[in-house]
Structure formats: structure tokens, C-alpha cells
Amino acid sequence: MIASTQTSPPRAVAPPEKAVLLNPGPVNVHSQVRDALAYPDVCHREPESIELLTRAREKATLVCGGDDAHTSVLLSGSGTAALEAALSSIVAPDGKILVLDNGNYGERIHRIVAAHGIAGMRLEFGWTTPIDVDAVDAALTADPAITHVGMVHHETSTGMLNPLREIGAVVAKHGRSLVVDAISSVGSEDFDMRLDNVDWCVGTANKCLEGLPGISFVCAPRAALDALADVPPRTFYLDLHGHYVAQDKDKAPLFTPAMQVLYAFDAALDIALREGVSARAARYGRLAEQVRAGFTQRGLRFLLPADQRANSVTHLHVPDGITYEELHDGLKAAGFVIYGVQKRLGAVFRVANMGQLDEQHIAEFFAAFDRVLDGAGASV
Ligand SMILES: *Cc1c(COP(=O)(O)O)cnc(C)c1O
């Protein structure tokens, strides 16, 4: 059985007319992205559909910092679909993957690997504990059978940004292959396929790339994708090599893509590339600063020290005198959707600042936050 990872069951509160989404994806999107959903009905095997697919693949590669040697394969499905496509497809039968786990999504990599019966070794650091890069180095020295290393860039469950560049350098030094869940970092954190020595990058449409849910992707060097011809597929639907050959060589999607969501993703990628990854990182960074300054001023306690946080999500302990559910429901009634955490982290809530948000949204959020706390008689 696949256990749910979310603490709080959905609350019976009707969605507001227009909610400000402060959950870590899906996000509030640009009107051009939503409008793209209304593109005329299309057949996925017509030339205009193939052109769209090719265009979106090229743009996804660009946001990952890939060059002409790289390409992307698009999958219809949420981020986990692309993650499972990559993990189940890249490790040869005699290969072995070292999984770096310091949160819910590190654990997810381990569980996907285990579900496919792939040989793996899991280094558990503990939730909210930074990855020990020396331990990774030592594990690779000790076990030459390890062919791949899997890690999460932004561990969204705790909000921790893992040291990708250092780990990438260690993995490259040992000549192993690095697969990165960059689902909540690509588009808004410093991430570069080449500089970070990433062999396989997994991303999704509906987080920092500000598209709608339903499309995810894997970016990789073409040579590595070509070499997958020698690895027997472990799944039929998520066979990464099969999708690559179909999209890149045969110029026809393997199965029916979520075409309308793909149009929306293409529009979102245009906006992301126009804004630029570093400008978006700066925008998210400013909003995160505003969120953090507001909570510091109100005396809330943070889950992580400042230097470990990514720039799109902030985790806070729920203040005394109010429960998470009361806080969530009060804010939702005011038009703001915050997010819970996995049970093991205790009474903690998340405020994300992904998507089409500005300073005004955050200022209004804090006004609502103060009203909800006042109404509950809670103090910080
Ligand atoms: C959101 C997320 C995922 C994927 O979740 P989906 O619900 O499948 O989109 C995977 N890894 C990380 C780090 C995430 O933040």
C-alpha cells in the first residue's frame, strides 16, 4: 500500500473564488498560461502537435542549463511520473544506485527504486539534517558497484536546499552518474546541468516553472539517452528510452500527451525564459525574505536555520493557542491557501512563494494572518 504522505486530511472548506496559493505547487499561473488551455482541439499526431512537443522540449532543456548535447523527454503525469520514468529506466540490471535521503522526497526515490527491484543503498541523514558530502564521498569510495547516485535538490518536505554543486563534483570525481529530483528547484534556484555535473534532471510544469499540473520531464545528455537502448525497460508506460526515441527520432509521441496542459506549459516556459532563471530566483528570493521578515517580526519559530532554506518555501512552527487546522481554515476563508507537512515534523506549516505572486499578496497574507490569530486569541 502506498501511504499518504500528507498530514492533514483535506478540510471541508469551499474553495474561495480566487485563492492565493501559498502551497508548494500547483501555483497561481499567468493568465497567458491559463488562456493556453483554451487552444483549439487538436490531434496529437499532426505536425503542429509535434512542433509544440519539440518546442517545449527545447525550452525545458534551456531552463535546466542544458546545451546542444542535451535534450528533454516530456511525460504526461505529475512530477513523480518523470521521476519514476528516470529511476526505473537508467540503472542497468547489474547497476546499483546510492540514494541520498534527508526528507520525504529522498525517501520517495528510495521507494521508487525498491518498487522496481533495483539494487540500491540508502544513506539516511535524517529529516532537517543536511547531507554529509564526505559521507557520500566515502560511500562511493567503499563501493565500486554503485553506478548511480540519486538525490533531491530542494527537499520540499523540510524546505532544505541540498548542496547539489558539491555532491555533483564528488559524484563526477568518482565517475558515477547523478540523477536529481529538481522538481521544486528548476526555474528558481541556481541549477545548471553542466556546472552541477547532473546527468539526469527531473522537473515538472507546475512548481517554479509556473505551468499547470500534468506534464513533467527528464533532461539529460543525448548520448546518455541513446545508451539506454541497452537497458531492458522495467515499465511499459514510463519507459524513458521509448519516450525519447518516439519524441526525438520518430517525431511522434509514444502515447497521447496531455495536449492542452502542454500548450499551457509551453506558454509558461516562454514566460520563464523571458524573465530568466536568475531574475526569477531573485524575485522568489525577495518574496521569501518578505515572508521570513514578517514571521520573524511576529516571533514565529522557523524549522530550519536561514542558510539552509531554499528560496521558494518557508517552514514554521504553528504558534501557541491555535491549531494548524484553525490557521489553515481561517486563512483559506480569507483567500490564502497554506500547506501542512508530513506528520513526523509535528505542528509545522509551510508558506510557499512560488508562482505569480507579488509583495502585495504577501502583505495581504500577513494582514489575514494577524486577523486569524487575533480571532483565535493566539499570541506569539
Ligand atoms: C512536488 C514534488 C515532487 C512530485 O510530486 P507530484 O505530486 O508527483 O508532482 C517530487 N519531488 C519534489 C522535491 C517535490 O517538491
The ligand as a Gaussian input file, in Angstrom:
#p B3LYP/6-31G(d) Opt

LIG

0 1
 C        6.256000      18.143000      -5.693000
 C        7.456000      17.279000      -5.624000
 C        7.509000      16.021000      -6.237000
 C        6.411000      15.446000      -7.085000
 O        5.154000      15.472000      -6.636000
 P        3.954000      15.257000      -7.681000
 O        2.778000      15.310000      -6.787000
 O        4.154000      13.960000      -8.343000
 O        4.022000      16.370000      -8.663000
 C        8.691000      15.305000      -6.190000
 N        9.774000      15.802000      -5.591000
 C        9.781000      17.015000      -5.002000
 C       11.049000      17.501000      -4.400000
 C        8.625000      17.787000      -4.993000
 O        8.635000      19.006000      -4.412000

